[in-house]
Amino acid sequence: MSNAPWIDARGIHTFYGPSHILHGVDFRVGRGETIGLMGRNGMGKSTLLKSLMGLVPPRSGSVTVAGRDMTGRPPYEVARLGIAYVPEGRGIFGNLSVVENLQMAARAGTRGQRDWTYERVLETFPRLKERLSHGGQQLSGGEQQMLTIGRALMTNPDVLILDEATEGLAPLIAREIWRICSLIKDSGISSVIVDKNWRHVTQITDRNVILVKGQVVFEGSSDALHAQPALLEQYLGV
């Protein structure tokens, strides 16, 4: 299984009640690969991530994680296979301190790796180091995003899924998040990044996928995407 992708989803059809959101989506995450998942609002990006994580089980299709069929399995089983998910809205524990949010997630990865220690996370996020005793609800939006990414890294994941990486953040904080995404890529962790700023996304991604109305309309390298300005205009509105 050493060359198998971390995540291999095929023919995913996902519904919210009677609403058909994803229409036969194929999506894979290779080892050490950084993928940009793009598209306008309401095109199915978050639904795809939730389908991969088991939060919204697909009605048909398959999701394989680390070579194991995880279709319809609960999210905690997916997480145990080395997939860390930073959802839109962040989902921090507001009544816990920064230290508690980080330490409650600490564990070795699927291969026993402990590359991301408490100390390394604080070195990566110096703003958090200054706010260790603060409750999660006392942090700014940017600091909360740093905390959720740091908490995910404390699980020593094989894949980090980041939904709306810089949504609503001030430009200075957004730049810091992009710096951290580059560090994560350099560390060898696979990642899936959803963000509206395609220019920043494509600076660090190996491959990009664009969804339109629950279907893949583009899949390719950043160079291939940049070479198609008409496609960017049509599907990303730039």
Stockholm file with secondary structure:
# STOCKHOLM 1.0

chainA/1-238         MSNAPWIDARGIHTFYGPSHILHGVDFRVGRGETIGLMGRNGMGKSTLLKSLMGLVPPRSGSVTVAGRDMTGRPPYEVARLGIAYVPEGRGIFGNLSVVENLQMAARAGTRGQRDWTYERVLETFPRLKERLSHGGQQLSGGEQQMLTIGRALMTNPDVLILDEATEGLAPLIAREIWRICSLIKDSGISSVIVDKNWRHVTQITDRNVILVKGQVVFEGSSDALHAQPALLEQYLGV
#=GR chainA/1-238 SS CTTSCSEEEEEEEEEETTEEEEEEEEEEECTTCEEEEECSTTSSHHHHHHHHHTSSCCSEEEEEETTEECTTCCHHHHHHTTEEEECTTCCCCTTSBHHHHHHTTCCCCTTSCCCSCHHHHHHHCHHHHTTTTSBGGGSCHHHHHHHHHHHHHTTCCSEEEESSTTTTCCHHHHHHHHHHHHHHHHTTCEEEEECSCHHHHHHHCSEEEEEETTEEEEEECHHHHHTCHHHHHHHHCC
#=GC SS_cons         CTTSCSEEEEEEEEEETTEEEEEEEEEEECTTCEEEEECSTTSSHHHHHHHHHTSSCCSEEEEEETTEECTTCCHHHHHHTTEEEECTTCCCCTTSBHHHHHHTTCCCCTTSCCCSCHHHHHHHCHHHHTTTTSBGGGSCHHHHHHHHHHHHHTTCCSEEEESSTTTTCCHHHHHHHHHHHHHHHHTTCEEEEECSCHHHHHHHCSEEEEEETTEEEEEECHHHHHTCHHHHHHHHCC
//
